[in-house]
Amino acid sequence: MRDSARPPSPTPRLVGWLVAAFVVSGPALFFLLVTPREEAAGDSPILVPVSPSPSRLAAVGLRENRDWDALPEVFALWADRAYWEGGRTYFAWWHPGSGRHDYFFEARRTATGFRFREIREPDGEVFVWDEAAADSPLRLYLPVDVGPGVKFSPPLPPAVPMRGSRPPRP
């Protein structure tokens, strides 16, 4: 009599199907709820192509280089101490990797400020570089005597010859 009062137990086959249904439907339901739904065609925003504006360095004539990020601003501070000839001057910029002033530039005055161009190192027989600010990342190149009657006395303390340069001609 006791056996007839007890409800029938589920068969092992039914239990297996229920477990399989939970195992398969659980991840499927999760991904269904988590993935974003597609917007209706009328709800999507209108995308307008925008051309990127030139970077700060490209705007002054330089290629992208993280070492040069502050170059335009620092040069603007020192520009009045540079030797300008024909609206151009030369300077060296600090290279953090080598620990020396290994980047060389020509600066040109324009109506809107300065434009820069990367160049080879200036000729050591014609230029010297200043030592006015030993902690500055910028070194201005100053001309030395280039011939009879052509003399330049820099507005800075005595200049030190560049590496590999010869002393000025008498």
Beta strands, then each sheet from edge to edge (+ up, - down):
strand 1: 88-95
strand 2: 100-110
strand 3: 113-118
strand 4: 127-129
strand 5: 138-143
strand 6: 160-161
sheet 1: 3+ 2- 1+ 5- 4+ 6-
end
